Amino acid sequence: MREEKGKLLTRRTFLKGAATAAGITLLSGAGGLLLSGCSASQTSAQKKPEWPYPYKKLDSGKAADRAYKAYKEGG
């Protein structure tokens, strides 16, 4: 009962293939970040909201009307 060496899957070949697949996945994900076209000048121009958000008291009647209308419109 001899096993053919060509069809034998060893731990080393499995780990080598898994590492290659992980590397390709990592590089393709990082490539999307590099090609996104976002520059530092665009991100610094946007104003970030202050945290925590300031509290605003809601009018319960207006909120109920908005919710009712949004439900009827499907969103």
A tleap script that builds the chain and sets N, CA, C and O, in Angstrom:
source leaprc.protein.ff14SB
mol = sequence {
  NMET ARG GLU GLU LYS GLY LYS LEU LEU THR
  ARG ARG THR PHE LEU LYS GLY ALA ALA THR
  ALA ALA GLY ILE THR LEU LEU SER GLY ALA
  GLY GLY LEU LEU LEU SER GLY CYS SER ALA
  SER GLN THR SER ALA GLN LYS LYS PRO GLU
  TRP PRO TYR PRO TYR LYS LYS LEU ASP SER
  GLY LYS ALA ALA ASP ARG ALA TYR LYS ALA
  TYR LYS GLU GLY CGLY
}
set mol.1.N position { 0.829 -1.180 0.000 }
set mol.1.CA position { 0.000 0.000 0.000 }
set mol.1.C position { 0.879 1.252 0.000 }
set mol.1.O position { 1.243 1.769 1.056 }
set mol.2.N position { 1.198 1.705 -1.140 }
set mol.2.CA position { 2.018 2.900 -1.263 }
set mol.2.C position { 1.141 4.073 -1.656 }
set mol.2.O position { 0.259 3.943 -2.505 }
set mol.3.N position { 1.386 5.217 -1.036 }
set mol.3.CA position { 0.664 6.441 -1.394 }
set mol.3.C position { 1.515 7.235 -2.378 }
set mol.3.O position { 2.738 7.303 -2.255 }
set mol.4.N position { 0.866 7.809 -3.320 }
set mol.4.CA position { 1.590 8.618 -4.283 }
set mol.4.C position { 1.951 9.946 -3.642 }
set mol.4.O position { 1.121 10.573 -2.984 }
set mol.5.N position { 3.184 10.370 -3.835 }
set mol.5.CA position { 3.631 11.620 -3.222 }
set mol.5.C position { 2.989 12.849 -3.865 }
set mol.5.O position { 2.872 13.889 -3.216 }
set mol.6.N position { 2.583 12.752 -5.093 }
set mol.6.CA position { 1.994 13.894 -5.780 }
set mol.6.C position { 0.613 14.255 -5.246 }
set mol.6.O position { 0.214 15.419 -5.301 }
set mol.7.N position { -0.109 13.288 -4.737 }
set mol.7.CA position { -1.465 13.534 -4.269 }
set mol.7.C position { -1.544 13.695 -2.755 }
set mol.7.O position { -2.631 13.889 -2.212 }
set mol.8.N position { -0.412 13.617 -2.071 }
set mol.8.CA position { -0.387 13.687 -0.624 }
set mol.8.C position { -0.378 15.147 -0.184 }
set mol.8.O position { 0.474 15.922 -0.621 }
set mol.9.N position { -1.305 15.522 0.664 }
set mol.9.CA position { -1.376 16.878 1.189 }
set mol.9.C position { -0.720 16.886 2.557 }
set mol.9.O position { -1.224 16.289 3.508 }
set mol.10.N position { 0.399 17.563 2.643 }
set mol.10.CA position { 1.104 17.636 3.915 }
set mol.10.C position { 0.716 18.915 4.643 }
set mol.10.O position { 0.112 19.826 4.077 }
set mol.11.N position { 1.077 18.949 5.890 }
set mol.11.CA position { 0.792 20.130 6.695 }
set mol.11.C position { 1.525 21.349 6.125 }
set mol.11.O position { 0.989 22.457 6.118 }
set mol.12.N position { 2.740 21.134 5.656 }
set mol.12.CA position { 3.541 22.228 5.121 }
set mol.12.C position { 2.908 22.826 3.869 }
set mol.12.O position { 2.858 24.048 3.728 }
set mol.13.N position { 2.423 21.982 2.958 }
set mol.13.CA position { 1.809 22.512 1.734 }
set mol.13.C position { 0.479 23.192 2.038 }
set mol.13.O position { 0.122 24.183 1.400 }
set mol.14.N position { -0.253 22.658 3.014 }
set mol.14.CA position { -1.506 23.292 3.388 }
set mol.14.C position { -1.258 24.678 3.975 }
set mol.14.O position { -1.923 25.640 3.590 }
set mol.15.N position { -0.302 24.790 4.908 }
set mol.15.CA position { -0.004 26.078 5.530 }
set mol.15.C position { 0.569 27.070 4.527 }
set mol.15.O position { 0.298 28.268 4.612 }
set mol.16.N position { 1.352 26.583 3.588 }
set mol.16.CA position { 1.908 27.462 2.559 }
set mol.16.C position { 0.782 28.039 1.691 }
set mol.16.O position { 0.789 29.227 1.371 }
set mol.17.N position { -0.169 27.205 1.319 }
set mol.17.CA position { -1.307 27.680 0.522 }
set mol.17.C position { -2.194 28.630 1.304 }
set mol.17.O position { -2.684 29.617 0.755 }
set mol.18.N position { -2.407 28.338 2.599 }
set mol.18.CA position { -3.231 29.220 3.424 }
set mol.18.C position { -2.559 30.575 3.611 }
set mol.18.O position { -3.234 31.604 3.575 }
set mol.19.N position { -1.244 30.595 3.808 }
set mol.19.CA position { -0.520 31.855 3.961 }
set mol.19.C position { -0.553 32.663 2.670 }
set mol.19.O position { -0.682 33.887 2.710 }
set mol.20.N position { -0.439 32.001 1.538 }
set mol.20.CA position { -0.516 32.694 0.254 }
set mol.20.C position { -1.891 33.325 0.055 }
set mol.20.O position { -1.994 34.470 -0.385 }
set mol.21.N position { -2.938 32.586 0.378 }
set mol.21.CA position { -4.294 33.121 0.236 }
set mol.21.C position { -4.516 34.293 1.180 }
set mol.21.O position { -5.145 35.280 0.799 }
set mol.22.N position { -4.008 34.200 2.408 }
set mol.22.CA position { -4.157 35.301 3.363 }
set mol.22.C position { -3.397 36.533 2.892 }
set mol.22.O position { -3.883 37.654 3.041 }
set mol.23.N position { -2.224 36.340 2.330 }
set mol.23.CA position { -1.441 37.465 1.817 }
set mol.23.C position { -2.117 38.155 0.650 }
set mol.23.O position { -2.130 39.384 0.568 }
set mol.24.N position { -2.669 37.377 -0.240 }
set mol.24.CA position { -3.380 37.958 -1.391 }
set mol.24.C position { -4.599 38.736 -0.917 }
set mol.24.O position { -4.882 39.817 -1.433 }
set mol.25.N position { -5.319 38.201 0.053 }
set mol.25.CA position { -6.490 38.896 0.593 }
set mol.25.C position { -6.085 40.201 1.256 }
set mol.25.O position { -6.744 41.224 1.074 }
set mol.26.N position { -5.008 40.169 2.019 }
set mol.26.CA position { -4.535 41.366 2.702 }
set mol.26.C position { -4.094 42.432 1.709 }
set mol.26.O position { -4.427 43.606 1.873 }
set mol.27.N position { -3.364 42.044 0.701 }
set mol.27.CA position { -2.892 43.014 -0.289 }
set mol.27.C position { -4.034 43.593 -1.118 }
set mol.27.O position { -4.011 44.774 -1.463 }
set mol.28.N position { -5.026 42.778 -1.439 }
set mol.28.CA position { -6.143 43.312 -2.221 }
set mol.28.C position { -6.968 44.280 -1.383 }
set mol.28.O position { -7.494 45.254 -1.921 }
set mol.29.N position { -7.093 44.040 -0.101 }
set mol.29.CA position { -7.810 44.968 0.762 }
set mol.29.C position { -7.054 46.266 0.950 }
set mol.29.O position { -7.660 47.337 0.966 }
set mol.30.N position { -5.733 46.189 1.093 }
set mol.30.CA position { -4.919 47.385 1.256 }
set mol.30.C position { -4.864 48.181 -0.043 }
set mol.30.O position { -4.755 49.406 -0.011 }
set mol.31.N position { -4.938 47.513 -1.161 }
set mol.31.CA position { -4.927 48.203 -2.449 }
set mol.31.C position { -6.145 49.096 -2.619 }
set mol.31.O position { -6.057 50.159 -3.235 }
set mol.32.N position { -7.265 48.679 -2.084 }
set mol.32.CA position { -8.460 49.506 -2.144 }
set mol.32.C position { -8.307 50.784 -1.349 }
set mol.32.O position { -8.829 51.828 -1.740 }
set mol.33.N position { -7.602 50.711 -0.243 }
set mol.33.CA position { -7.361 51.915 0.552 }
set mol.33.C position { -6.415 52.865 -0.161 }
set mol.33.O position { -6.580 54.083 -0.089 }
set mol.34.N position { -5.427 52.313 -0.849 }
set mol.34.CA position { -4.472 53.160 -1.540 }
set mol.34.C position { -5.087 53.840 -2.762 }
set mol.34.O position { -4.701 54.955 -3.112 }
set mol.35.N position { -6.024 53.185 -3.396 }
set mol.35.CA position { -6.615 53.712 -4.617 }
set mol.35.C position { -7.926 54.458 -4.387 }
set mol.35.O position { -8.630 54.770 -5.348 }
set mol.36.N position { -8.265 54.745 -3.142 }
set mol.36.CA position { -9.557 55.362 -2.858 }
set mol.36.C position { -9.618 56.824 -3.285 }
set mol.36.O position { -10.711 57.368 -3.441 }
set mol.37.N position { -8.468 57.476 -3.479 }
set mol.37.CA position { -8.467 58.852 -3.944 }
set mol.37.C position { -8.719 59.860 -2.846 }
set mol.37.O position { -9.003 61.020 -3.142 }
set mol.38.N position { -8.628 59.472 -1.622 }
set mol.38.CA position { -8.864 60.369 -0.508 }
set mol.38.C position { -7.535 60.983 -0.086 }
set mol.38.O position { -6.587 60.263 0.228 }
set mol.39.N position { -7.464 62.297 -0.076 }
set mol.39.CA position { -6.222 62.940 0.330 }
set mol.39.C position { -6.388 63.576 1.701 }
set mol.39.O position { -7.503 63.705 2.206 }
set mol.40.N position { -5.283 63.967 2.291 }
set mol.40.CA position { -5.304 64.539 3.636 }
set mol.40.C position { -6.010 65.896 3.648 }
set mol.40.O position { -6.631 66.255 4.648 }
set mol.41.N position { -5.923 66.656 2.551 }
set mol.41.CA position { -6.563 67.968 2.517 }
set mol.41.C position { -8.087 67.840 2.516 }
set mol.41.O position { -8.773 68.705 3.060 }
set mol.42.N position { -8.615 66.797 1.927 }
set mol.42.CA position { -10.060 66.612 1.919 }
set mol.42.C position { -10.571 66.211 3.287 }
set mol.42.O position { -11.630 66.674 3.709 }
set mol.43.N position { -9.850 65.372 3.980 }
set mol.43.CA position { -10.325 64.910 5.281 }
set mol.43.C position { -10.186 65.977 6.342 }
set mol.43.O position { -10.998 66.026 7.265 }
set mol.44.N position { -9.175 66.842 6.241 }
set mol.44.CA position { -9.013 67.876 7.254 }
set mol.44.C position { -10.019 69.006 7.056 }
set mol.44.O position { -10.294 69.752 7.996 }
set mol.45.N position { -10.570 69.146 5.854 }
set mol.45.CA position { -11.530 70.206 5.593 }
set mol.45.C position { -12.903 69.900 6.189 }
set mol.45.O position { -13.689 70.814 6.436 }
set mol.46.N position { -13.190 68.636 6.418 }
set mol.46.CA position { -14.481 68.262 6.985 }
set mol.46.C position { -14.467 68.512 8.480 }
set mol.46.O position { -13.505 68.168 9.166 }
set mol.47.N position { -15.539 69.114 8.986 }
set mol.47.CA position { -15.631 69.394 10.414 }
set mol.47.C position { -16.222 68.179 11.117 }
set mol.47.O position { -17.264 67.663 10.711 }
set mol.48.N position { -15.562 67.731 12.158 }
set mol.48.CA position { -16.046 66.593 12.919 }
set mol.48.C position { -17.063 67.083 13.941 }
set mol.48.O position { -16.878 68.148 14.532 }
set mol.49.N position { -18.121 66.332 14.156 }
set mol.49.CA position { -19.099 66.739 15.169 }
set mol.49.C position { -18.509 66.594 16.563 }
set mol.49.O position { -17.694 65.708 16.825 }
set mol.50.N position { -18.936 67.476 17.444 }
set mol.50.CA position { -18.426 67.400 18.814 }
set mol.50.C position { -19.041 66.207 19.536 }
set mol.50.O position { -20.164 65.795 19.246 }
set mol.51.N position { -18.303 65.678 20.453 }
set mol.51.CA position { -18.756 64.507 21.193 }
set mol.51.C position { -18.721 64.812 22.659 }
set mol.51.O position { -17.716 65.364 23.107 }
set mol.52.N position { -19.682 64.518 23.423 }
set mol.52.CA position { -20.970 63.921 23.105 }
set mol.52.C position { -21.873 64.945 22.427 }
set mol.52.O position { -21.726 66.154 22.606 }
set mol.53.N position { -22.794 64.429 21.657 }
set mol.53.CA position { -23.697 65.308 20.940 }
set mol.53.C position { -24.516 66.136 21.926 }
set mol.53.O position { -24.919 65.637 22.976 }
set mol.54.N position { -24.761 67.408 21.584 }
set mol.54.CA position { -25.555 68.226 22.498 }
set mol.54.C position { -27.000 67.726 22.558 }
set mol.54.O position { -27.560 67.286 21.554 }
set mol.55.N position { -27.580 67.802 23.735 }
set mol.55.CA position { -28.941 67.312 23.944 }
set mol.55.C position { -29.932 68.348 23.433 }
set mol.55.O position { -29.800 69.541 23.705 }
set mol.56.N position { -30.921 67.878 22.692 }
set mol.56.CA position { -32.014 68.733 22.238 }
set mol.56.C position { -33.315 68.067 22.649 }
set mol.56.O position { -33.519 66.880 22.395 }
set mol.57.N position { -34.182 68.819 23.274 }
set mol.57.CA position { -35.468 68.286 23.673 }
set mol.57.C position { -36.355 68.165 22.435 }
set mol.57.O position { -36.444 69.096 21.635 }
set mol.58.N position { -37.002 67.026 22.285 }
set mol.58.CA position { -37.859 66.765 21.133 }
set mol.58.C position { -39.307 67.059 21.477 }
set mol.58.O position { -39.753 66.856 22.606 }
set mol.59.N position { -40.032 67.544 20.471 }
set mol.59.CA position { -41.470 67.700 20.603 }
set mol.59.C position { -42.092 66.354 20.250 }
set mol.59.O position { -41.940 65.875 19.126 }
set mol.60.N position { -42.786 65.745 21.200 }
set mol.60.CA position { -43.309 64.399 20.986 }
set mol.60.C position { -44.349 64.357 19.871 }
set mol.60.O position { -44.431 63.356 19.159 }
set mol.61.N position { -45.136 65.399 19.698 }
set mol.61.CA position { -46.134 65.433 18.628 }
set mol.61.C position { -45.499 65.456 17.251 }
set mol.61.O position { -45.928 64.740 16.345 }
set mol.62.N position { -44.466 66.291 17.099 }
set mol.62.CA position { -43.783 66.365 15.809 }
set mol.62.C position { -43.058 65.047 15.498 }
set mol.62.O position { -43.045 64.590 14.355 }
set mol.63.N position { -42.463 64.453 16.519 }
set mol.63.CA position { -41.765 63.195 16.316 }
set mol.63.C position { -42.737 62.098 15.907 }
set mol.63.O position { -42.417 61.273 15.051 }
set mol.64.N position { -43.913 62.083 16.508 }
set mol.64.CA position { -44.916 61.076 16.159 }
set mol.64.C position { -45.403 61.274 14.726 }
set mol.64.O position { -45.588 60.299 13.998 }
set mol.65.N position { -45.612 62.535 14.311 }
set mol.65.CA position { -46.041 62.817 12.941 }
set mol.65.C position { -44.981 62.387 11.926 }
set mol.65.O position { -45.307 61.791 10.900 }
set mol.66.N position { -43.712 62.691 12.214 }
set mol.66.CA position { -42.637 62.314 11.303 }
set mol.66.C position { -42.526 60.797 11.189 }
set mol.66.O position { -42.309 60.264 10.101 }
set mol.67.N position { -42.674 60.109 12.311 }
set mol.67.CA position { -42.586 58.645 12.306 }
set mol.67.C position { -43.746 58.046 11.514 }
set mol.67.O position { -43.555 57.092 10.760 }
set mol.68.N position { -44.928 58.590 11.678 }
set mol.68.CA position { -46.102 58.091 10.967 }
set mol.68.C position { -45.954 58.268 9.463 }
set mol.68.O position { -46.247 57.362 8.683 }
set mol.69.N position { -45.487 59.472 9.067 }
set mol.69.CA position { -45.305 59.748 7.642 }
set mol.69.C position { -44.191 58.895 7.046 }
set mol.69.O position { -44.317 58.404 5.923 }
set mol.70.N position { -43.109 58.717 7.787 }
set mol.70.CA position { -41.997 57.909 7.293 }
set mol.70.C position { -42.423 56.453 7.148 }
set mol.70.O position { -41.988 55.777 6.216 }
set mol.71.N position { -43.258 55.961 8.046 }
set mol.71.CA position { -43.718 54.570 7.960 }
set mol.71.C position { -44.581 54.383 6.718 }
set mol.71.O position { -44.456 53.385 6.008 }
set mol.72.N position { -45.448 55.340 6.465 }
set mol.72.CA position { -46.336 55.229 5.291 }
set mol.72.C position { -45.541 55.290 3.985 }
set mol.72.O position { -45.903 54.646 3.000 }
set mol.73.N position { -44.443 56.078 3.984 }
set mol.73.CA position { -43.637 56.219 2.778 }
set mol.73.C position { -42.648 55.076 2.607 }
set mol.73.O position { -41.980 54.977 1.578 }
set mol.74.N position { -42.554 54.228 3.599 }
set mol.74.CA position { -41.674 53.076 3.490 }
set mol.74.C position { -40.248 53.343 3.920 }
set mol.74.O position { -39.328 52.668 3.458 }
set mol.75.N position { -40.046 54.307 4.789 }
set mol.75.CA position { -38.667 54.518 5.199 }
set mol.75.C position { -38.567 55.516 6.230 }
set mol.75.O position { -37.466 55.817 6.692 }
savepdb mol mol.pdb
quit
